Amino acid sequence: MMAKEALKDMLDEYNMKAEKSLAKNPERQNLAQPRVYTPLDLEGFDYVRDLGFPGSYPYVRGVQPTMYRGRFWTMRQYAGFATAEESNNRYRYLLDQGQTGLSCAFDLPTQIGYDSDDPIADGEVGKVGVAIDSLADMEILFDSIDLGKVSTSMTINAPAAVLLAMYIAVAEKQGVSADKLKGTIQNDILKEYAARGTYIFPPKPSMRLITNIFEYCSKNVPYWNTISISGYHIREAGSTAVQEIAFTIADGIAYVEAAIKAGLNVDAFAGRLSFFWNAHNNVLEEAAKFRASRRVWAKVMKERFGAVNPKSWMLRVHTQTAGSMLTAQQPENNIVRVALQTAAAVLGGTQSLHTNSKDEALALPNEDAVRTALRTQQIVAYESGLADVVDPLAGSYYIEALTNKIEQECWDYIKKIDDIGGAVVAIEKGYIQREIQESAYKWQMEVERKNRVIVGVNQFQIEEKPLEGLLQVDASVGELQKKKLAELRAKRDNNALQIKLVALEKAAKDEKINLLPFILDAVKVYGTLGEICGVLRRVFGEYEAHVSL
């Protein structure tokens, strides 16, 4: 191996040559990284300690020994709009086109625990996802879809316990027991306080609901991922790659601490925790981010929490391509962006992937657009060669140095958050929100000053005609859901429901009681989402943000 001093001399000589060439070929401004990486950037690097093999601690190279050589990532398309009937048609279409898992989008009233006939829901029913008011809607949503054979991800947070109960009840009606179900609920309330806003209850009862789900599923729904600790929305709000994983892992630490405080053994639930990353535009930075995040989480679980089961050390991740990077201008360019983001996620070793559609900066995707997005995953899987070798970027001086850098900066943030008092306190004090806002502002200023080029937006613009064929959700969806709710309330056993709601309210007042069985009982007699969340609102109250920014 070449001596360190000789390599330094050669690097100095290279840099002098490069500097002389700048008069003829000036470099682009705002390039943060050095021109070239060498072994000098990996001083002290130990293959076994810092990298290892796929499927082995610290899981930098992936959580499975053979990764995509044995099985591709789960291909999902985030879908849901209007009514349960229309969304069911979209789900079955996607499954027919080769999708291998479902990913459910819910409308805003559902996300914040209101029924479609609540006055606060006016104008929002079915707009950004499907409206689910009761078990009756959930039965329609999964009609003719065997829940024993499909893996389902549900992007739901504050009322996650209610939607999970509805899913379990639908499965039972299909003859599928809860211990056979596979899927994920997002169930990540801390990032709602920090970056997204669809919260209902204050942090303490919200954390109780989350740990109740951990406990219930560990005993009754063992293959279900009980939380998807989400960096995606933190990144969409404007964070950097480092902030995305640092703030999300800090949230993960808070969830693990809450579960242990509630009396759970770490190895009883940690293997069903999952994460949710954003696949952004900088392909190599994103791949390094995925790799660094696995090493950080493995160390957190093994060294901080003393987990002994290797499954507890694994950071398993679902990924979505970056919606905030899609442009309304020249939407065809978004197909290229999504393809690159898909490559980043695959190079990073994701377990599951949703690809955004080209028209999502303008509307919910139509069938043609969503098919192209799914085909993007399939082309990367079957034609690109990126899935043929496990962690093909390993050993690159740049990738390994960047992975190390991201990891170290992530630890710096985690230490700062620990010093503040943990993720919950850091959110309450506004620290995480301020960091995200400052990064978002910096990005926007770079775009406006054209220091950061966005093709079709601040350079390479053209005159464009309005895009045709966009999906529109009719306002009549709200009226239809109101009618369905009125019919439901007229034909269900309201006395039986009242008994279940009273029992739920009594249980909610006792912090030692797990609420999942009581929620499930109310769901099975067709209590609505709004009625169940209304009971919990009376006991827990509602969260109001009080952040000084």
N, C-alpha and C positions, 0 to 999 in steps of 0.2 A: 504494500500500500504506500502511496506517495506520502512523503513527510509533510507534516502540517505547514512548516515554514516554506517549503517549495511550492505548495499549493497556494499559499497566501501571495507569494511572489507572482505566480502565474495569474492569479485573480487581479492583482494590481496592474499587471501588464495588459490584461484584457480590458479593464476599466479605462485605462489611458487611451487605448485604441477606440473604445466606444465613445469617449468624450471628444476625440478628434473628429469623429464622424457626425457630430451633432450639428455642425455648421451646414452640412449638406442635408442631413436627415434629422431634424429636431424631433425629440420625443414628445409624445402627448403629455399635457399637463395633468396634474392630480393623480399620477400613478403612485400609489402608496407603497408598493412592494419594490424590492431591489430588482435590477435587470435580470439577474441570473442567480440560481441557487446551487450550492456545492456541498460537499461533505462538511465544510466549515460551519454550515448552518445547522448541523445535527450533532454538534459536540456532546458527548455523554450519552448519545442515543444507544439504548440497549434493546436488541430485537425482542428477546423473550419478555423483558419487563414492560417495554413500552408498546409493543406491537403484538407479538404472539401469533397464533394461528386462528383462522375463522372458527367460531363456535367455542372458543376458549377465552378465559379471562386474560386481558381486560376488554375483550370483544370489539376492539378497534376495527377488526377486519370483517365484522359481521357476527350475528348471533347464532347462525347455523353453519355447520361444518362445510356443507356443499352449496349453500345459498341457492342461487337461481339455476344451477346445473341440475338440481333435483326437482325444484318446483319454483315457478315464477312467483313474484309478488302477487297478492290479491288485487285484481283490477276492479276498481270501483268507479262509479260516476255518481257524484253528489246530485241527488235528484229529489224533487218533491215540489209540487205547485198545485194551486187551486184545491180541488177536492180529492178525497181518498180514491175515488174512482179513476180520475185522470192520472193521478200519480201511479196507481196500480198498473195502468196501461203502459206508462213509461218504464216502470220497473221490468215488466215482462218483455217489453221490446228490447231493453238493454241486455237482459239475460239471454234472449234469443240471439243477440249480436256477439255474444262471447264474454260478457261481463261475468266475473266470478264472485262478486260480493255486492251487496246493496249498501248504499249510503244515503240516509234519509235526511232531507232538509225540511224543517218545520217553519210555519209562518210565525210572525212576531207575536201575535196573541198567544199561540201555543208556547212559545219560548219563555213568556213571562207569566204563564199560568192563568190566562183568561179564556173563557169560552167565547165562541164566535158571536154570540148574541149580547155580550157585554158592550155597553156604549163605548168603552175605551178601545174596542177592537174595530170600530167603524172605519172602513177604508183600507184596512190592512189584512183582511181575511184572505188567505191563500196567495198573497202577493209574493213573498220571498221564500215560500215553502208551502207544504201541505198543511191544511187545517185539520187538527186532530182534537176533537172535543170529548170523545168517550171511547170505550171499548168497541162500540158499534163502528166507529170510523176506522179503528185499527183493524177490525175484522175485514173490512173492505180493502184497506191498504195492502194487506197481504193475502188477499183472495187468490187461490190457485198457485200460491208460492209455498213450497214445502219448507217450513222453518227448521226442519230437521236436516236439511241439505244445504241451506244457504247461510252464509255469514253476514250479519247485518250490523252496520255502524249507524248510530243515531246521534246527530249533533244536537244534543239537548243538555242543559246544565241545571238551572235552578229547579225545574220540575222533573229532573231525570228519574227520580224514584217512581213517579207516577207513570211515565212512559215505559219504563222497564217493566212495571207491573202489568201494564196493558199488553206488552209483547209476550210476557210469560203466560198471561191468560189466553191470548190468541193461540199460542202454541199448544196449550192444554186442550183447547177446543179442536185443534187439528190432530190430537192424539200424540203430540210430541212433549215429553216430559222436560222439565226445566234443566235437568242434568245433562240433556243432550244439546242444549242451545249454545250457539257460538256467535260472538259478536262483541260490540263495544258500545258503551254509552260515554259521551264526552264527560259529563259530570264534573267539570272543572270550574268551580265557582270563583276561585281567586283571580283567574285571568279576566273574568267578567267585571270584577271590581276595578281591575287595573287597566283594561284595554278595550272592552267590548260593550258592557252595559246591560246585558239581559239578566240581571239579578232580581231576586224577589226578597229573600230573607236576609237578616244581618249575618255576619260571618259565623258567629258561634253556632246557631241552629243549623246553618248551612253545612258547616263541617260535621255536625252530628249526622245529618242525612247522608253525607258522603261515607262516613265510617259505618253507618247502619247498612249501607249497600255493600261495602267491603265484607262485613261480617255475614250478611245474609247470603251473598253469592258464594263465599268461600265454602258454605255448607250445602247450598241448594242449587247453585248455577255455576259449577266449578270451571267451566270452559269459557265463561263470560269475562271479558276485560272490563273491570269495574270502573275504570276511569281512563280517559285519554287526556293526559296532562298537556295542555295545548300551548305551544309556542306560535302556532300559525297566526292567531289573531294578534298576538303581541307584535309579530313581524308586519302584519297588515296595517297595524296602527303606526308603523314607522320606525321600529327598532332596527338595530344592526343585527348581523348574524350572531355575534357574541352575546348581545343582550337577549336575543330570542332564546338561546339555550340556557343562559345563566338565570334569567328570571323564571323560566319554566322549571328548571331543576330546583330552584329555590322553592317554588310552589310545591313540587314533588316532595321535598324534604318536609314541608309543613304538613302535607297529607299523611306522610308516614308517621311523623311525630304525633299527630292527632289520633291515628289509629292505634298506635302503641299505648298512648295515654288512655284510650278507651278499653284497653285490656287485650288487644289482639296481638298474637305472636307475629313478628315481622314476616317470617317465612310462610305464614298461613295466607297472606294476601299479596305480598310483594310480587309474586310471579304473575299476577293478573293485572298489574299496572302497565299501562302503555302510554306512549307519547305521540305527539302530533306536530310534525315539523312542516315548515314552509319550504318549498323548493323555489328559490329566487333565481335571478338572472345570471349571477356570477357562478358559472358551473363549477369551477375548481374550488372556490371558497365554500360553496354549498356542500360539495363532497367532503371536504375537510371538516366542516361543521358537524356533519352526521357522525364522522369517525371520532371526533373529539368528544361529542356528547355521550357516546357509548362508554368511553374510558372514564369520564367524570362520574357518570351514574354508577358504574361498576365499583369505583372506589368509594362513593358515598354509601352504597348499600353494604359493602363488605367491611369497610373500615369505620364508618360513622355509626351504622346501625347494627353491625355484627351479624348480618344475615349469613347463613351457612349454606343454604341451597343455591347452587349456581343459577337456577332460574330466577332467583331474586336479584341477581346481579345484572341481568340482561336488560338493556334498554331496547325494547321493541317499539317500532315506530310506524305509524301511518303518515303519509305525506300527501299534501295537496299543492299543486302548482300555484304560483303567486297571482291571486286575483288582482291585487293592487298594481301589478306590472302590466296588466292588459290595457290596451288603449282603445278609446272610441274611434280615434283616427286610424284609417287604414287597418280595419280589424283583421284582414287576412294575414297581416304581420304577426298576429297573436298565435297563429298556428306554429310559426317558427319559434317564437318565445316558449310556447308550451313544450315543444319538442326538446329544446335545450334544457328546460327545467326538468323534464322527464328524465333526460340523460343524467342530470345532476343527482336526482333521487336514486336512480339505479346504481350509479357509481358510488353513491353514499351508502347503499345497502338497506333500502327501505323494505318493510314487510308488506306494505299495502300502499296503494297509490290511487289518487283521484286526479284526473287531468281536466283543467278548465277548458271551456269551449270558446271559440274565437269571438262570439258575440256577447260575452258576459259583461263587458263594460257598458253595454247598452240595454240588455234585457236578460231574462232567464233564457237559457239556451233552447233553440228549437231542435227537432229530431236530427236534422242533417248535421248541425254543428256538434251535437253531443256524440254522434257516431264518429265524426272525424277525430274528436278528442279521444275516444276509446281506441280508434285505429292507431293513433299516435303511440299509445302504450304497446299495442300489439306489434307494431313495426319495430319499436325499440327492443321488444322481447325476442322476436323471431328473426329479425333481419340485421340488426346493428352489430351483433357480436359483443355488445357490452355485458350481456348476461352469461357469456360463455366461460369466463374466468372469475374466480372469487377475488374481490378487491383488486382489480387490475392496476390501480394507481399506487399501490403500496410500494415503498422504496423510492418513489420520486422525491428528490431533495426538496422540491417546492412543496409537495403535498404533505410530507412528513413534518417539515418546518412549520407550515401553516397550521396543521393539526395541533402541533405543540403550542403554537402561539395562541390559537383560539382557546385551547384548554386552559392555559395559564390566565388569560384574561377572564375566562369564565370563573375560575377559582377566586380571582380578585373581587369580582362582583358578589360571589356567594359569601365571602368573608365580610364584605361591607354590609350585606343584608343580615348576616348573623349578628354583627356588631349593633345594628339598629334594633334587633330583637326578633328577627325572622321575617318571613314573607308577609304575614298578615299585618304586622306592625309597619313594615316598610310601605305597604299599600295604604294603610290608614294615614301614614304621615305624608303620602304623596311622592315618596322618593322614586318608586318605579315609574309612576306616571310621568314625572318630570324628565327622567332619563329618556323615556320613549319620545316624549314631545320634542326634546332638544334634538334628538337624532332625526326625527321626521322633518323638523324645520331646516336642519342642515342639508338634508337631501333635497328638499324643495328649492332652497336657495341655489344649490348647484345646478338644478334643472333650469331655473329661471335665468341664471347667468350663463347658461350653455356650457358650463364646466362639465356637466354630465349630459351626454347626448341620449335622447329618447327618440328613436327613429319614427318619423311621421308626426311628432309632436313639436319638438323645438328645432329639428332639422329634417330635411328631405320631405317637406310637406307637399301635398298636391290638392287640387280642387276635387272634392268628393261629392257624390250624390248620396242622399239618405239611404241607409241600408234597408233593404226590403225583407219581408218574411220574418220579422221579429215576433217572438212569442208574446202575446198579450193575455193577461189574466182578467177576465171580465168581472165587473163589479157585482154581477148577479151571483157570484160564488158566495158572497156574504149572506145574501137573502136565502140561498139554498141551505146553507149551514144552519141558519136560524130556524128554518122550517124543520130540518132534521132533528134539531134539539127539542123543539116543541113536541114533535111526535114521540121522541124518546121519553121525555118526561111524562107524557100521557100514558104510555103503555108499560113502563117499568114498575117494579114494586117499590114505591116510594117509602113505605113503612120500613121495609127491610133496609133500604139505603140509609134512612135516618138513624137506625140502630148502629149501622157500621160507621157513620160519620161521628156519632156521639162517642163511640169507642175509640176512634182515631183521635178525637180531641182530648179525651182523657189520657190516652197514651202519650200524646205529644207533650203533656204537662209534666211527665215523669222522664227525666233525662236518661234514666237507666234502661228504658224500654226501646227495643228496636221497632221502628215504625213500618218497616217493609210489609210484614204480614197484615197489618191494619190497612195500609194503602191498597194492598192486593185484594183484601176483602171488599173494600169500597168499590174498586174497579170492577170486580166480578158481578156486582149488582147494578152496574152501569151508572155509577157516580161519575159526574163529569170532571174534567180537569180543573175547571174553575171552582167547582164545589169542593173538591178535595184540597186544592191550594188555598181556598177561602178559609177552610178550617185551620190550616196551618198558619195563615196570615193572622188569624185572631189570636193564636197562641204565641207565635214567634215575633209578630210585627213585621214591618217592611224596612228595608235598608235605604237610607238616604246618604248620598255621598257628601262628606264634609271635608274637602281637601283644599288646602291653601297652596295654590300653584304660583 
